[in-house]
Amino acid sequence: MDGLYDRDVAQWASEQARALREHDHARLDYDHLAEEIESLARADRRALESHIATVLQHLMKLQASPATDPRRGWQDSVIEARAAIRRLLRDSPSLRRDLSSIVQAEIAEARELASRSLSLYGETPRVSLDTLRYDEAQVFGDWFSPVI
């Protein structure tokens, strides 16, 4: 494909799709095709990690923030992120096996983001963010901390 991948990835992808449909193996750019297919899996995993981090961060804010006003927004965010997670898992069910480890891996970053967010608004958390732990059921279920 003499450099088309480096010049115009969209055109390259269209031509590769056409070559695949036509079973024209001579026109296939195997190395770049393999990279692009691998990047699809990485993109789904990164999206899943991002949605899980959003759920965690907003669950932490719901539990720790003394504020009453933004709570519904955080709850909406959790609901939307959970819906996005369900869609991702419907399309890539093999990612289910990684859910627990992703939840655990994202907790520290979510804590940091929640802490920064609360401090931006001058809020002192009601509970230490370091003590908050969430399991897979809390992240993916209908669990919210009680509104106080």
N, C-alpha and C positions, 0 to 999 in steps of 0.2 A: 504494500500500500504506500510505498515510498514517501513516508513522512506525513501522510494525511492525518494520522492520529495526533501528531504534534501541532498541526496547523488548524484543524477544524474537527474537534471531537464529535460534534453533532453530525456532520456529514459522514465521518468515519463510521459512526454507530449505525446510521441509515444504510450505508453500503455493506456493513458487516451483517446486518439483519437480512438484507436482500440476499447476500451470498449464502447465509445459513438456510434461508427458505428455498433457495435454488439448489442446495446441496453442492455449491461450487467451492469445494475445499481449497482450490488453488488461490482463491481470493481472500481466504480467511487469515486474519492476523492473530494467530493463536496466543502469542504472548500477551498482547494487549487485551484480547478477549478474556483471558484468564484473570488478569489484573482487574478488569472492570467487573467481572462476576464476583470476585472476592470483595471488591469495594461495596457491592450491594449488601452483602452480609454484614460488613462493618458498619455501613450506614444504618441498617435496621437496629443493630446492637447499640450504636451511639444514640439513636432516637429513643430507644427503650430506656437507656441509662438517663437520658435527659428528662423523660417523663417521670421516671421513678424519683429522680432528684427533686423535681417540682412537687410531687406528692409529699415527699419527706419534709422538704422545707416548709411547706404550708401546714402540714400536720404539726410541726414543731411550733410554728407561729400561733396556730390555734390553741395549742396547749400552754405556751409560755407567755404570750402577749397579754398585757393587762387591758389593751384597747378593745373597744366594743364595735367600733364602726367598720373596720375593714374585714371583719370575720366572714361575712357572706361572700366577699370577693375571694378570700382564701378557700372557702368551701367550694365555690364555683370552679376555681382553678384545679382543686383536687378532683372534682367530678369530671372535668374536661380531660385532665391528664390520664385518669383511669380509663376513660373511653378511648383515648388514643392508644393506651397500652393494650386494651382489648383488641383494637383493630390491628395493631402490629402483631400480636400473638396469633390472631386469626390468619394473617398472611404468612407468618414465620413461626409456626408452633414449636419448632425445635428450640427456640429461645426460652421456652418455659423452664427448661432444665437449669437455666442460669439465673432465674429470678431471685432466689434466696441470696446467692453470692453477690448479685448486683445491688440488692437492697443494702447488704452489709457494706459493700464497697462505697456506696454513695452517701452513707450516713454522715461521715466526717465533713464532706463538702457541703452537704445540706445544712449541717450545724453552723458552719462558717457563714454561709449565705444568710441564714435566718438571723444569726447574731448581728451581722452587718446591717441587715435591713431594720431590725429592731433598734439598733443604736442610731441609725440615720434619723429615726423619728423620736429619739430621746426616750425610748421605752426601756425600762428595766424589767427583764423577764421575771415572771412570777415563780418560775422554777428554773433551775440550772439546765441549760441546753445539753450540757454534758451528761446529764442523768437520763435523758430521753432516749429510749430504745424502741424500735418498731420491728415487728416481724412481717413476714410476707402477707399474712391474713389482714393485718392492719393497713398495709400499704394498698392492697388490692381489693379489700372488702369495702363495706359501707361504713367503716368505723370513722368517727370524728371524735375529738376530745369534747367534753361537755362545754357549752358556752357558759361562762361564769360572769 
